[in-house]
């Protein structure tokens, strides 16, 4: 992608995000907290408003016009999500509140009913808490054993160690596709292939990959994949679980209630077919419709184009960060063209607390993240209490990176004068 194309992409997309056109402490907002949540384009805002203004009705349960329109839009969004990740069937897409709920669905529906004493679950030290805590609970209830893949010298997923952990006792591998702290892109296709050799199932946490690069669940060959809408230009309160059709059919319901039933009697019930078996109660209808609008928006831009643009931004970001010698950057270095890692950078600056850095940057209008990013075990592994993190999306620009770097240099210099 040329610089002209890059500027065209940002020029085309930024007007779609009205929240970016504001000042913070009398400075233009520079939003670099996209790994936590993305901003929402007008098309998504309009979609959710349109539902509540014109089509507000419950889905699947009514024959009147409003219910029919709501149902069509709600189920139409499912078709869009299925196509977006190349699911083999729309029935393989289950709406959830977020990725955390999707992981818990697999944990309580499949793992709790499948795993037994001595079975092994392979995770990694870089996992988000959402991909650690559910498996800790399941291990405690079933007697399963947790194993964790560590990092290479370049702070990436240790694939060789991963292979050494696999055995006929391995029943589940659950790993992140892109680390929200290290920015490394894990070889999920190869991970699935190795796990399947020993008969293990694989869940992929794709929260940081689905919004940023093309995802093909059939090519990856994962058994389940989870993502959150709010990180991919959709509202909060909506996410999805992808699961292979035969596997989802074999799993019992996660929750009971309305919508997920076929017939209910006083002493027993039968359940609806997929995906409704896992969608008890009135769903987040407007949010699901808006998720469909977000998928349309991203598809119209082109995920290949978004990924290529973010690689250029990554290259520029890391070259600028390299001009600040006080920084300790975490995760692998990008390749010469910016490829090989996500468009985010976690860092520390000597004895300066990341919260203090973030506070100073906020005064300059720059929004970054500071803390453990829901990866406390990883931070302990790295011997870092917390880190600061700047994360990019396709509506960010080089000029914003420049503003960030100037503000960061000023903050580091300020605290350097205090600490001597």
Secondary structure, DSSP 8 states (H G I E B T S, - for coil): --HHHHHHHHHHHHTT-GGGS-EETTEE-EE-BTTT-----HHHHHHHHHIIIII-S-SSS--SHHHHHHHHHHHHHHHHHHHHTT-S-GGGEEEESSHHHHHHHHIIIIIHHH--TT-EEEEETT--GGGTHHHHHHHHHH--EEEEE-B-TTSSB-HHHHHHH--TTEEEEEEESB-TTT-BB--HHHHHHHHHHTT-EEEEE-TTTTTTS---HHHHT-SEEEEEGGGTTS-SS-EEEEE-HHHHHHS--SS-SSSSEEEE-SS-EEE--TTGGG--SS--HHHHHHHHHHHHHHHHH-HHHHHHHHHHHHHHHHHHHTT-TTEEEES----TTS-SB-SEEEEEETTB-HHHHHHHHHHTTEE-EEE-TT-HHHHHHTT-S-EEEEE--TT--HHHHHHHHHHHHHHHHHHHHHH-
